[in-house]
Each structure stands twice: as C-alpha cells, then as structure tokens.
C-alpha cells in the first residue's frame, strides 16, 4: 500500500515551492524544403548547439501539422502552393524559440 501526503497549509514549513520552473527554451532555425515532388517536404531544425534529425513528410497537411507545434499561427498559407515539376527548393524558413515539449510534439530529435 502506498502512502499519500496531503498538504493543506502551504505555510507549514514543509519546504514545498508551488511554482513550477520555467521550461527550457531552445532558439532554432527551421527550414522547410519541397523535395522535387508536389507533396514531399523535409523539415530541418538546427541551432549553434544542436542539429536535429530531418523529418520527411508526404503531404502538405502533414508538414503544416508539424509546423503548428513550432510556429505560432501556422496554417497552410504559410507555405507557397506546391509546384509540379520543381527541383528541391526551400519554401519556408524561420527563427523560433521553442520548449522541449514543442520539439517532441513536432517529432524533432537529435
């Protein structure tokens, strides 16, 4: 059986600090490439301290979904309309500051 401690008086000297520490923030440059096909994209993220594994997506909706975790107000208008016959090209870049949770939700790992 596990014991449970109930704290009813925060001033009782137990040393509990009710404030949560601020999550660590990471300054990143993100780059989205269109990979020579209308619905293939690569998400690249890096900083001076780290490079994250690139992610590849097979639809515009999927890349926008990942970007929503990293860029405030991201929607499909963020990226230009896909071109049919195009070589690999950069279609979006941004400098962002994100928390660890945002990186994980977007699927980015080192």
N, C-alpha and C positions, 0 to 999 in steps of 0.2 A: 504494500500500500504506500502511495506517495503522500508526503505531507504537503500542505498548502499553507502559505503565509499570506494573510490578508493585511494590507497596510491601510489603516483607516485615518491615520493622522500623519500627514507628511512632515510635520514639525516634531516628530517623536525622536529624532536623533538617529535614525537607522542609517543615515548617510545616503539615502536614495535621492538621486537627482532626476526629476521628472522630465527634464529636457533631453531630447534626442540629439546626438551630434549631427551636424550637417553632413550630408553625403559628399564624398569626394567628387570633385568636378574635373573633367578632362577637356582640355582645349584641343580640338581636332580640325583637320581639313578633311572634308568629304568630297569625293569626286564620283560622278556617275558617268559611265561610258555606255554608249549604244554600241553593240558588238557586231556590226555589219549585217544584222537582220533586224527587221522592224520591232520584234518583241523580245530581243535579248539584250540584257543590261548587266553591267558589273558595278558594284558599289565598292569603292576603295576608301579606307579611312586611315589617317596617319597623323602623327604629331612629331615633335622633336624627340620625344622619349619612346615612342612605340609605333609599330606598324601592325595593323590588324589584317587578318586573312581576308582577301577579297571575297565578296559574295556574288554569285551569278543568279540572275532571275530570268525567267522565260516569259514574263508578261509585264506590261506597263503597270497593271494593277498591283502586282507583287512588289515591284521596286518602290512604288508610291507608298505601299503599306509599310515597308521597312523604313522609308524616309520619315514617315509620320512619328516614329519614335525618336528621331534625331533633330528634326526641323519643325519649329512651331508653324502651324497653319499650312503644312504640306498638303497639296492636293494634286490632281492630275495636270493642272495648269502650270505646275512648277517645271515640268519637262516640256520641251518642244514636241510637236507632233512627230511621230516616227517617220523616217524616210525609208522607202522600199529598198532601193539599191544604194547603200551607203557603206563606206568603209568604217571601221571603228572610229568613233568620234566622241569627244567629251560633250555632254549635253547639260551638265549642271555641276557647279562647284559651290561650296560654302564653307565658311569657318564657323564652327559651332562649339558650344560648351555644354557638355552632357554629363550625366551621372552614370555610375556603373550599371544601374538598372536599365537605363535607356540603351546602353551598349548591348546588354544581354537581350533585351526585348527586340532589338533590331537584328540580332544574330551575329554581332561582331565579336570575335575572339582574337587573341594574339596567337 
